[in-house]
């Protein structure tokens, strides 16, 4: 008996073929489970709180699904997946069904459906951008290496797209940008989208939904391992927190307290100590942000000085042009013009000889 692993089965094919095979494998496990549920009313996982996947009843359900999957593939010799992989797919399906039951109990099944659609759109866009990155030249990547871009072109780094209807009833996507991303990285993503769109046929371009960027940012935060060329410098949020705390009167905290009672009260002293530790810990971040703002201010001043110099040069050029026009007008005086006209008339009145 030969147990072929999934990786051995998909080595000759491409990544797209591997994804298709993996999806087919997962669908096979789900179809077998649903078929057994239709034929046997007592069949199914137990999702009660006290029951886990390793419970004896759920183990028996898993064994029955594994046997049915192997039989549907024509036996273990012809099966592309090993016994451990089939059991792993059963566990994944158990977790999916259990979480679905929990969401229905809490009334969050619709919210999960919306989040799943948003995640699916971001994954499709990530795959589209990766394909575009592999196809363009290095010069079109704005000085960033291809390998670095391929690593960050995942769903966590892409904007949120919510479906909506315009006044004419046409569907479009409202794009909410990620606040923590650099403008250069956003512009690069937009450029890659334009490149991909230009590669499509006019018929397919007409089927694409419009994307409209809205002012509201996405609430999703940056990944922990986000590289520097993608993420902005951290904002000094603690400064705003301290300002808000200072502006809050002590009387709004409940019973009025004195400075001495704050020192002796363990909860108050602990919160103040923790706050001070947070300020000291993030002092370097705040200083770095202030330094960056100072650099931007200096660059703005340099640009303004250059613009002022251009304005002075333009004004001087206009003055020279005005002086030249005035000088040319003075040369055409009325006396000179009248003498020229008299001579011209005299020449006209002379008789022919």
C-alpha positions in Angstrom: 0.0 0.0 0.0 1.4 3.4 -1.1 0.3 6.5 0.7 1.0 9.5 -1.6 1.2 12.8 0.2 -0.5 15.9 -1.3 2.8 17.6 -2.0 4.0 14.6 -4.1 0.7 14.6 -6.0 1.0 18.3 -7.1 4.8 18.7 -7.8 4.5 18.4 -11.6 1.8 21.0 -11.8 1.7 24.7 -11.2 0.7 26.6 -8.1 -2.8 27.1 -9.6 -3.2 23.4 -10.1 -2.1 22.7 -6.5 -4.7 25.1 -5.3 -7.4 23.4 -7.4 -6.4 20.0 -6.1 -6.4 21.2 -2.5 -9.9 22.7 -2.9 -11.1 19.5 -4.5 -9.8 17.5 -1.5 -11.6 19.8 1.0 -14.8 19.6 -1.0 -14.6 15.8 -1.1 -14.5 15.6 2.7 -17.4 18.0 3.0 -19.5 16.2 0.3 -18.9 12.9 2.0 -20.0 14.3 5.4 -23.1 15.8 4.0 -24.0 12.6 2.1 -23.7 10.6 5.3 -25.8 13.1 7.2 -28.6 12.8 4.6 -28.7 9.0 4.8 -28.3 8.7 8.6 -30.3 11.1 10.8 -28.1 10.3 13.8 -24.9 11.0 12.0 -23.0 14.2 12.7 -20.5 15.9 15.0 -21.5 16.9 18.5 -21.0 20.7 19.0 -22.0 21.0 22.6 -19.7 23.0 24.9 -18.5 20.0 26.8 -17.7 18.1 23.6 -14.4 18.6 21.8 -13.0 17.1 18.6 -11.2 14.4 20.5 -14.4 13.2 22.2 -15.2 9.5 21.5 -18.4 10.3 19.6 -16.7 12.8 17.3 -13.8 10.3 16.8 -16.3 7.7 15.5 -17.8 10.3 13.1 -14.3 11.1 11.9 -13.4 7.4 11.3 -16.6 6.9 9.3 -15.9 10.0 7.1 -12.3 8.9 6.5 -13.4 5.4 5.4 -16.0 6.8 3.1 -13.5 9.2 1.5 -11.0 6.4 0.9 -13.7 4.3 -0.6 -14.8 7.1 -2.9 -11.3 7.4 -4.2 -11.1 3.7 -5.1 -9.1 2.5 -2.1 -6.0 3.6 -0.3 -3.7 2.6 -3.1 -5.4 5.0 -5.5 -6.1 7.8 -3.0 -4.0 10.9 -3.5 -4.1 11.9 0.2 -2.7 10.2 3.2 -4.7 9.1 6.2 -3.3 12.0 8.3 -4.3 14.5 5.7 -7.9 13.2 5.5 -8.1 13.3 9.3 -6.8 16.9 9.3 -9.4 17.9 6.8 -12.1 16.4 9.0 -10.8 18.4 12.0 -10.8 21.6 9.9 -14.4 20.9 8.8 -15.4 20.2 12.4 -14.0 23.6 13.5 -15.8 25.3 10.7 -19.1 23.7 11.5 -18.7 24.4 15.2 -17.8 28.1 14.7 -20.9 28.4 12.4 -23.1 27.1 15.1 -21.6 29.4 17.7 -22.2 32.4 15.4 -25.8 31.4 14.8 -26.4 31.3 18.6 -24.9 34.7 19.0 -26.6 36.2 16.0 -23.3 37.0 14.2 -23.7 34.8 11.2 -24.6 37.7 8.9 -21.6 39.7 10.1 -19.3 36.7 9.4 -20.7 36.4 5.9 -19.9 40.1 5.2 -16.4 39.7 6.6 -15.8 36.5 4.6 -16.8 38.4 1.4 -14.4 41.2 2.2 -11.6 38.8 2.9 -12.3 36.9 -0.3 -12.1 40.1 -2.3 -8.8 41.1 -0.8 -7.4 37.6 -1.5 -8.5 37.8 -5.1 -6.9 41.2 -5.5 -3.7 40.0 -3.8 -3.4 37.1 -6.3 -4.1 39.6 -9.2 -1.4 42.0 -8.0 1.1 39.2 -7.5 0.5 38.0 -11.1 1.1 41.6 -12.3 4.3 42.0 -10.3 5.7 38.9 -11.9 4.9 40.1 -15.4 6.2 43.7 -15.2 9.8 45.0 -15.5 11.9 46.0 -12.5 11.7 49.7 -13.6 7.9 49.7 -13.0 8.2 48.7 -9.3 9.4 52.1 -8.1 12.8 50.9 -7.0 11.4 48.1 -4.7 12.7 44.6 -5.3 10.2 42.1 -6.8 10.7 39.6 -3.9 9.9 42.2 -1.2 6.7 43.2 -3.0 5.6 39.6 -3.4 5.9 39.0 0.3 3.7 41.9 1.3 1.1 41.5 -1.4 -1.3 39.7 1.0 -4.8 40.4 2.1 -3.5 42.1 5.3 -1.8 44.9 3.2 -4.8 45.6 0.9 -7.6 48.2 1.4 -11.1 47.2 2.3 -13.7 47.1 -0.5 -17.3 47.3 0.4 -20.0 46.8 -2.2 -22.6 49.6 -2.7 -25.1 51.0 -5.2 -25.0 54.4 -6.9 -27.9 56.6 -7.8 -28.5 54.6 -11.0 -28.6 51.3 -9.2 -25.2 50.2 -10.5 -22.9 48.3 -8.1 -19.5 49.6 -7.2 -16.8 49.2 -4.6 -16.2 51.8 -1.8 -12.5 51.6 -1.1 -11.3 52.5 2.5 -7.6 53.1 2.6 -5.3 51.8 5.4 -4.2 54.8 7.5 -0.8 53.3 8.4 0.4 52.8 4.8 2.8 55.1 3.1 1.6 57.1 0.1 4.4 55.6 -2.1 3.1 52.1 -1.5 -0.5 53.1 -2.2 0.6 54.7 -5.5 2.5 51.6 -6.4 -0.6 49.4 -5.8 -2.7 51.8 -7.9 -0.1 51.7 -10.7 -0.2 47.9 -10.7 -4.0 47.9 -10.9 -3.8 50.2 -13.9 -1.2 47.8 -15.5 -3.5 44.8 -15.0 -6.5 46.7 -16.3 -4.6 47.7 -19.5 -3.8 44.0 -20.1 -7.5 43.0 -20.2 -9.7 43.0 -23.3 -12.2 45.9 -23.7 -15.1 43.4 -23.1 -13.7 42.3 -19.8 -12.8 45.9 -18.7 -16.5 46.8 -19.2 -17.5 44.1 -16.7 -15.2 45.4 -13.9 -16.9 47.3 -11.1 -15.8 50.9 -10.4 -13.7 51.6 -7.4 -14.3 54.8 -5.5 -11.9 55.8 -2.7 -13.8 57.3 0.3 -12.4 59.6 3.0 -13.1 57.1 5.9 -10.1 54.9 6.7 -10.2 51.2 7.4 -10.1 50.2 11.1 -7.6 47.3 10.4 -4.2 47.8 11.9 -0.8 47.0 10.5 0.7 43.5 10.8 3.4 43.0 13.4 6.1 42.2 10.9 5.2 45.1 8.5 8.3 46.4 6.7 9.4 50.0 6.9 8.9 50.7 3.2 5.1 50.0 3.6 4.3 51.4 7.1 4.4 55.0 8.2 6.2 56.0 11.4 4.1 55.3 14.4 1.9 58.2 15.5 2.3 59.7 18.9 -1.0 58.6 20.2 0.2 58.8 23.8 0.5 62.6 23.6 -3.3 62.8 22.8 -3.9 60.4 25.6 -2.1 62.5 28.1 -3.8 65.7 26.9 -7.1 64.0 27.3 -6.2 62.8 30.8 -5.0 66.3 31.8 -8.2 67.9 30.5 -10.4 65.5 32.6 -11.2 67.0 36.0 -10.8 64.8 39.1 -14.4 65.5 40.1 -15.6 63.5 37.0 -13.9 60.4 38.4 -16.6 60.0 41.1 -15.8 61.1 44.6 -13.4 64.1 44.9 -9.9 63.1 45.8 -6.9 65.0 47.0 -3.3 64.7 45.8 -2.3 62.9 49.0 -5.1 60.3 48.5 -3.9 59.7 45.0 -0.5 58.8 46.3 -1.8 56.4 48.9 -4.6 54.8 46.9 -3.1 51.7 45.3 -5.2 51.7 42.1 -4.6 55.3 41.4 -0.8 55.1 42.0 -0.6 52.0 39.9 -2.4 53.5 36.9 -0.2 56.6 37.1 3.0 54.5 37.3 1.9 52.5 34.3 1.1 55.6 32.4 4.5 57.1 33.1 6.2 53.8 32.1 4.3 53.9 28.8 5.4 57.5 28.2 9.0 56.7 28.8 8.9 53.6 26.7 7.5 55.5 23.7 9.5 58.6 24.2 11.9 57.7 21.4 9.0 57.0 19.0 7.5 60.5 19.8 10.9 62.1 19.3 11.4 60.4 16.0 8.0 61.5 14.8 8.7 65.1 15.8 12.1 64.9 13.9 10.3 63.6 10.8 7.8 66.5 11.0 10.7 69.0 11.3 12.3 67.5 8.2 9.0 67.9 6.3 8.7 71.5 7.5 12.3 72.2 6.3 11.6 70.7 2.9 8.4 72.8 2.6 10.4 75.9 3.4 13.0 75.1 0.7 10.2 74.6 -1.8 8.6 77.9 -0.8 12.0 79.7 -1.2 12.4 78.2 -4.6 8.9 79.3 -5.6 9.5 82.9 -4.4 12.7 83.0 -6.5 10.8 81.9 -9.5 8.2 84.6 -8.9 10.9 87.3 -8.6 12.4 86.2 -11.9 9.0 86.3 -13.6 8.3 89.8 -12.3 11.6 91.0 -13.5 10.9 89.5 -16.9 7.5 91.2 -17.1 9.1 94.5 -16.2 11.6 94.2 -19.0 8.8 93.3 -21.5 6.8 96.3 -20.3 9.8 98.6 -20.8 10.4 97.3 -24.3 6.8 97.8 -25.3 6.9 101.4 -24.0 10.1 102.1 -25.8 8.7 100.8 -29.1 5.6 103.0 -28.7 7.7 106.1 -28.2 9.5 105.6 -31.4 6.2 105.8 -33.3 5.6 109.6 -32.4 2.8 111.6 -34.1 5.2 114.1 -35.9 7.1 111.4 -37.6 3.8 109.7 -38.7 2.5 113.0 -40.2 5.7 113.7 -42.1 5.6 110.2 -43.6 1.9 110.6 -44.6 2.7 114.1 -46.3 5.5 112.6 -48.3 3.4 109.7 -49.3 0.6 112.0 -50.5 3.1 114.1 -52.5 4.3 111.1 -54.3 0.8 110.1 -55.2 -0.1 113.6 -56.6 2.9 113.8 -59.0 1.7 113.7 -62.7 2.9 111.0 -65.0 5.6 112.2 -67.5 
